């Protein structure tokens, strides 16, 4: 009886450690998750805006779409099954215009650095991730006319 209890305790302990490690793995890349969140919002901002963003609206939209797909692959996310960020409207008040695009730009820069420093190759997707994030940064900068700053 004691042996069975000890065996059950060991099994429970292993299950809890595995679940804990798995939960920690899901939050290992907070910058990538933040970038994905803001890219989705930036996509909506691009779609709903009336302006053409200095002639770069379509290219920015395409780069944002590609980065979203790649970040989802990198994070192994299906659908919207990821923790959403809790960013209240006040979080964006320091931006004079296009707050989601501007925040996406900031989060993408941080995500690029996080991915660059991360170990492993993300099942062969790391280089694609770095490339797509960099391209989204460039296209958003052009759309916002930020290249000269």
N, C-alpha and C positions, 0 to 999 in steps of 0.2 A: 504494500500500500504506500509506504513512504517512498519506495523507489518510483512508483507511478507518479506520485505528486512531484517528486524532483524532476522526473522526465517531462511532465507537463509544464513545470516552471521553466525549464530550460527551453522548451519549444516556444513558450509564450515570450520569453526573453529574446530569443532569436527573431521572432516575428516582429516584436516591438522595435528592436534595433534596425531591422531591415526597413520597416515602415518609416522610422525616423530618418534613416539615411536617404530613402527615396524622397521624403518630403524636403530634405535639405537640398537634394539635387535639383528640385524644381525651382529653387530660388537662388541658384548659384550665379545666374547671369541677370541681375536686376536691370542693368543698363539696356540689355537686348530686349527685355520685356517692356521697359519704359518706351524704347524706340518703337516697338511694334504698336503699343497703345497709341502713341502720338501720331504715328504714320496713318493709322486708321482714321483718326480725327482729321489729320491734314488732308487726306484723300477727300473726305466730305467737304472740307473747306474749299478745296480746289474745284470740286464739282458744283458747289453752290455759289461760287463767286461769279460776279458779272464781268470782271476784268480778264484780260488775256495774259497778265503777268509778263509784260515786256516781250510777248511773243513766245514764251516758254511754257505755257500752260500744259499743252499736250505732252511735251517731253518730260516735264516735272511729274505729271500724272502717271505716265508710263514707268518712270523710275521709282515712284512711290509704290506702285503696284508690284513691281518686281522685287523691291526690298521687303514688302509685306510677305510675299510668298517665301522668299528666302529666309526671313526671320522665323516664320512659322516652321519651316523645315529644320532650321537650326535648333529651335526650342522644342521640336517634336510636339507641336500643338495641333489639335484637331478642332476646327471650328472656333468658337469663342470660349473654349474651355481653359481659360487662364485667369489669374487674379487681375482684376481691373484696378487701375490706379485710382486713388481717391484724390483727385485734384479739383478742388473747388474753383469756381469762377475767379475768385480773388488771386489764385495762383498765376493767372495769365494777365492780370491788370497792368503789369509794367510794360507790356508790348503795345506799341502805338497802332499796329494793324496786323492782321493775319496771325493771331496768337498761336494757333495750332501749327501752322507751318513753321513759325519761328521757334516754337518749343520742340517740334520734331527735329529741326536742324540741330538744336542743342543736344537733344537726346541721341541723335544719330552720331554726332561727334564722339560722345561718351561711349556709345555702343561699339563704335569702330575701335576705340582704344581698348575696351574690355575684351572684344573678340581677338584683337591682335595679341594681347597678352595672355589669353587663355591657352591652356595646354591642350594638346590633342588637335586633331584635324576635323572634328565633328563629322566623322564618317565621310570624309572627302568634301565637305561643304564649306570649310573655313575660308578658303580662297574665294569661292563664289560669294560668300557672305561679305567679306571685306570689299570685294569689287562692287557688289550691289549697294552696299551702304555708302561707299564713296561716291558712286554715281548719283544716288539720291541726294546726297549732300550737295554735289555740284549743281544738279538741276534745280534744287530748291533755292540755292544761292542765286542762280541766274534768274529764276522766276521772281525772287524778291529784290533783284538788282543789288545783291550784297557783294558782288565780286570786287568792287572797288573799295570796300571798307577794310 
